[in-house]
Structure formats: C-alpha cells, structure tokens
Amino acid sequence: MTVSVLVVDDSGFFRKRLTEILNASGTIKVVGAATNGREGVEMAEKLRPDVITMDYEMPVMNGIAAVKEIMRRCPTPVLMFSSLTYEGARVTLDALEAGAVDFLPKNFEDIAKDGSELQRILRQRILDVARSSPRAGRSKAPSTPPNAPAGSRPATPPAHRQESSRVSARQAPAAPPASRQEPGAPARPARRRTANRHYDVVAIGTSTGGPIALQKVLVNLPANFPAPLVLVQHMPGSFTPAFAERLNKLCRIQVRQAEDGDMLRPGLALLAPGGKQMMIENRGGQGRVRILPGDDRLNYKPSVDVTFGSLARSFPGKTLGVILTGMGADGKEGSRMMKQTGSVIWSQDEKSSVIYGMPMAVARAGLSDEILPLDEVGPRLVEGVH
C-alpha cells in the first residue's frame, strides 16, 4: 500500500528535494505541495493525504497555525521539520502540542546530499507517522491542576477523560509468565491493579508522542510528590533544555535537565539530556545521576533500556517503571531487568498512544503490571506512590 504525502514548505528547493527522495522509495508518493500554511490546510482537505510534512516559518499562515487548523478540519498525521536551535525546540514543542505527531531536523546541506542513511531515516519516519493516530480533539495539553500554586502558567483545557482500560483479576484470567509469552502474540491485559506502595524512584520512558504525554502525566503530580522521578524522552540534545524548562513552568513538581552528579529527591523530575545516556547509581541509599557520552552502538541517545537497566541494579525491587507512547521497543529489556528484581512496570494502552510501539513491546512480553489510558497515569501515580 502506497503512503500519500502532502509537502508544505515555502522553499522551492526543499519541496523539490523532499518530493524526489520520497517518490523514489516506491512505497511513498507525494500527492501535492503547498507553499504556505493556508494553502496546506486547503490541500489537506482536498487531497486527504496519509501524512503531511510541515515547515514552521511560512508566509500567510505559519506551521503551528496550520497544524491546529488541520486537526480541527481533517485530522491527519503531521511530521514537522525543525531547526536544531533553542528557538527551533520551542516552536517544535508548540507544534506537537497543536497536534503534530513527530519532528525531524531541517538541514538544507544534508537534504541536498544523496546520503542513503538520511533518506532511509526520512522515509521510515514517514511510514511510522502514517501508522500513528491523529490527535484531533485530544491534542491539547491539560490545564494546570486545581490548587496549583500562584504563578503557575495555565495550559490548554484537558481532553475528555477516557474510560479506564485497566483489567482487574475479576475481569480477565491471569496472563502466563513472561517467559511463556508468544513473541508475536497480541498484548495481553495486565493481570491486576498493583498495590499502593513506596518506591525509591519512578522512571518514565517515552518517544514519539512523548512530549505531550509526559506533560499530561506530570501536571497531575503535587509539589510534595513522595518519590524522585527520572524521565527519558528520545529527543536531540538541543531540544531537552527547552523541554525541561517548559515542563517546569507547567508543573507543580520541579523539572530540569539532569546533570552529572545530580542527587535524586522527592518532587524533582530529572530529564535525560539528549544525545547522552543517563544512569542512576545508589550511594548509601541515595540516588545519584551519571551522565555518559552517547554510545554509537546504541540507536537511542538517551536510551530507556540504559536508564531502566541501571535502576534494576541500583534500586532492585524498589522502582516503578512507566512506558509511554513511542516507536520501536526501547524500554522492553530495561523493564525486563527491573521486573526480575521485583520492581513494577506500567504501560500506556493502545487507544491513547500516538504510536503503540514501546508500550506494546512491554505488554506483549508480559511485563506490564498495569496497562493504563494516558489520562489515568498521572492520577494513578498520585494514588499509588507513597
């Protein structure tokens, strides 16, 4: 099946080169090209493409306004192109909040080359985005929670709360042990609602769709949340400072980008810096962050598997791991290591995931103690972590 694409960009060179690369794949076909956001909205309604690629800076209507209008009129998966700068990060995060699914760096020098790896990544990202769920009606982040401290910045209204997809022991038979789970079997429901307990660390891993998913989860947490949090989001190094700053403004807990030597403490969420790896050490019961250079042998920098694996060693049986929306299977092996020590794993359900890749891998491996809609992850953390 051919994936149809609408390219929206005011650069004639970029539209032409992008069209050439995508059409050469044999599985992707560019069905239209727009020169500004307004034209993009009109062509999206007319052509109904499977995916839209979107620039930000354009005349008549910019990319963020165009994404909002597309999500209102004809919800379609959107892949944004962004510059790798602080301002580019801020704009991209706004676009993701407006409803875009994912983003790629916009580099004219690279796009001008015939680099096979760049072309492979671009084509694969288009195919992945085509399989995502457009976020019309649920693209906006939740508002600052009730009783937030004065000065908290209000966000956009929350999406309608979905019904819980948690399955209790009364509703479904117990799933077999993870070792007996069929590799290609459908994700089985979680066996039970995990008991409320104390955790030394709460770790959350995510990728595509993660910036908004993390925002929705973290705004629910009170300033005195009783456990430290570590966050792993697949994101370039130039983006994570702006993302941490954004979360810190919206949340009652403190959020900042992790630095080597940081100490874990309750009510503080540390975000792994992009392009590097974050590991957690236990020094006399006190968690400490180690930031290491990104290893070229690993696909993801930061990697959920690396951080979760370090927690399995440092805080065995005392960690809650949460896997949210994202492509691929990063986090599955780290979750397995944590489960083997007696720690608990939650995963996001398919219906609320932008991309049901990472949480599906964990669920299919039989590692999920609870499978939750995104809207319930934050409240369950408040309720279940003491």
JOJO-V536848 format. One record per backbone hydrogen bond with DSSP energy under -0.5 kcal/mol. CO is the residue of the C=O (numbers start at 1). NH is the residue of the N-H. E is the energy in kcal/mol with one decimal. If there is no record, write none. Layout:
# JOJO-V536848
CO | NH | E
CO | NH | E
This chain:
# JOJO-V536848
2 | 4 | -0.6
3 | 29 | -2.8
4 | 50 | -1.2
4 | 51 | -1.8
5 | 7 | -0.5
5 | 31 | -2.5
5 | 32 | -1.0
6 | 8 | -0.5
6 | 53 | -2.4
7 | 9 | -0.5
7 | 34 | -3.1
8 | 55 | -1.6
10 | 12 | -0.7
11 | 15 | -2.4
12 | 16 | -2.2
13 | 17 | -2.8
14 | 18 | -2.6
15 | 19 | -2.0
16 | 20 | -2.1
17 | 21 | -2.3
18 | 22 | -2.4
19 | 23 | -2.6
20 | 24 | -1.5
22 | 25 | -1.4
22 | 28 | -0.5
23 | 26 | -0.8
27 | 3 | -2.9
29 | 5 | -2.4
29 | 31 | -0.6
32 | 7 | -2.4
34 | 9 | -2.5
36 | 40 | -2.1
37 | 41 | -2.4
38 | 42 | -2.0
39 | 43 | -2.5
40 | 44 | -2.2
41 | 45 | -1.9
42 | 46 | -1.8
43 | 47 | -3.3
44 | 48 | -1.8
50 | 77 | -0.6
51 | 6 | -2.1
52 | 79 | -2.9
53 | 8 | -2.2
54 | 81 | -2.4
56 | 58 | -0.9
56 | 63 | -2.4
59 | 37 | -0.7
59 | 61 | -2.8
61 | 37 | -1.7
62 | 66 | -2.0
63 | 67 | -2.6
64 | 68 | -2.3
65 | 69 | -2.1
66 | 70 | -2.6
67 | 71 | -2.7
68 | 72 | -1.4
69 | 73 | -2.5
70 | 74 | -2.6
77 | 52 | -2.1
78 | 80 | -0.6
78 | 101 | -2.3
78 | 102 | -1.4
79 | 54 | -2.5
80 | 104 | -2.2
82 | 106 | -3.3
83 | 85 | -1.7
85 | 89 | -2.6
86 | 90 | -2.3
87 | 91 | -2.5
88 | 92 | -2.4
89 | 93 | -2.5
90 | 94 | -1.8
91 | 95 | -2.2
92 | 96 | -2.4
93 | 97 | -2.0
94 | 98 | -1.7
95 | 99 | -0.8
95 | 100 | -2.3
96 | 99 | -0.6
99 | 135 | -0.6
101 | 209 | -0.6
102 | 80 | -2.7
104 | 82 | -2.5
105 | 107 | -0.8
107 | 111 | -2.5
108 | 112 | -1.4
109 | 113 | -0.7
110 | 113 | -0.8
115 | 119 | -2.1
116 | 120 | -2.3
117 | 121 | -2.5
118 | 122 | -2.5
119 | 123 | -2.6
120 | 124 | -2.6
121 | 125 | -2.5
122 | 126 | -1.9
123 | 127 | -2.1
124 | 128 | -2.6
125 | 129 | -2.7
126 | 130 | -2.0
127 | 131 | -0.8
128 | 131 | -0.9
129 | 132 | -1.7
132 | 134 | -0.6
135 | 138 | -1.6
135 | 139 | -0.7
145 | 148 | -1.3
149 | 152 | -1.9
166 | 168 | -0.5
168 | 171 | -0.8
168 | 172 | -1.4
177 | 180 | -1.8
178 | 181 | -1.5
182 | 185 | -1.4
192 | 194 | -0.6
197 | 386 | -2.6
200 | 228 | -0.7
201 | 320 | -2.2
202 | 230 | -2.2
203 | 322 | -2.7
204 | 232 | -2.7
205 | 324 | -2.8
206 | 234 | -1.5
207 | 210 | -2.9
209 | 213 | -1.8
210 | 214 | -3.6
211 | 215 | -1.5
212 | 216 | -2.4
213 | 217 | -1.9
214 | 218 | -3.0
215 | 219 | -1.9
217 | 220 | -1.2
218 | 221 | -1.5
219 | 145 | -0.5
221 | 252 | -0.6
222 | 225 | -1.7
227 | 267 | -1.3
228 | 202 | -2.4
229 | 270 | -2.2
230 | 204 | -2.5
231 | 272 | -2.9
232 | 206 | -2.3
233 | 235 | -0.5
236 | 239 | -1.6
236 | 240 | -1.4
237 | 241 | -0.6
239 | 243 | -2.2
240 | 244 | -2.8
241 | 245 | -2.2
242 | 246 | -2.1
243 | 247 | -2.5
244 | 248 | -2.4
245 | 249 | -1.6
246 | 250 | -1.4
247 | 251 | -2.1
249 | 153 | -1.1
254 | 269 | -3.1
256 | 271 | -2.4
259 | 262 | -2.2
262 | 289 | -2.9
265 | 268 | -1.5
267 | 254 | -2.4
268 | 229 | -2.3
268 | 270 | -0.5
269 | 256 | -2.0
269 | 271 | -0.5
270 | 231 | -2.8
271 | 258 | -3.0
273 | 276 | -1.4
275 | 294 | -0.8
277 | 279 | -0.5
277 | 292 | -2.8
279 | 290 | -3.1
281 | 283 | -0.6
281 | 288 | -2.4
282 | 284 | -0.7
283 | 286 | -1.1
285 | 287 | -0.5
286 | 283 | -2.9
287 | 264 | -2.4
288 | 281 | -3.2
289 | 261 | -2.8
290 | 279 | -2.9
290 | 292 | -0.6
292 | 277 | -2.7
294 | 296 | -0.5
295 | 298 | -2.1
301 | 275 | -2.7
303 | 307 | -1.7
304 | 308 | -3.1
305 | 309 | -2.5
306 | 310 | -1.9
307 | 311 | -1.7
308 | 312 | -2.0
309 | 313 | -1.3
310 | 314 | -2.4
311 | 315 | -2.9
315 | 318 | -2.0
318 | 200 | -2.6
318 | 201 | -1.2
319 | 321 | -0.6
319 | 344 | -1.8
320 | 203 | -2.9
321 | 346 | -2.9
322 | 205 | -2.8
322 | 324 | -0.6
323 | 348 | -2.2
325 | 207 | -2.6
326 | 357 | -1.2
326 | 358 | -2.6
329 | 332 | -2.2
331 | 335 | -2.3
332 | 336 | -2.2
333 | 337 | -2.2
334 | 338 | -2.1
335 | 339 | -2.8
336 | 340 | -2.0
337 | 341 | -0.6
338 | 341 | -1.1
338 | 343 | -2.1
339 | 342 | -1.6
344 | 321 | -3.0
345 | 369 | -3.3
345 | 370 | -1.1
346 | 323 | -2.3
347 | 372 | -2.6
349 | 353 | -0.6
350 | 353 | -0.9
354 | 133 | -1.4
355 | 326 | -2.4
355 | 357 | -1.6
357 | 361 | -2.4
358 | 362 | -1.7
359 | 363 | -2.4
360 | 364 | -3.2
361 | 365 | -1.1
362 | 367 | -2.2
363 | 188 | -0.6
363 | 366 | -1.7
367 | 369 | -0.5
369 | 192 | -1.0
370 | 347 | -2.3
370 | 372 | -0.5
372 | 349 | -2.5
373 | 376 | -1.8
373 | 377 | -0.7
374 | 377 | -1.3
374 | 378 | -0.7
376 | 380 | -2.1
377 | 381 | -2.0
378 | 382 | -2.1
379 | 383 | -2.4
380 | 384 | -3.3
381 | 385 | -1.6
384 | 197 | -2.2
384 | 386 | -0.6
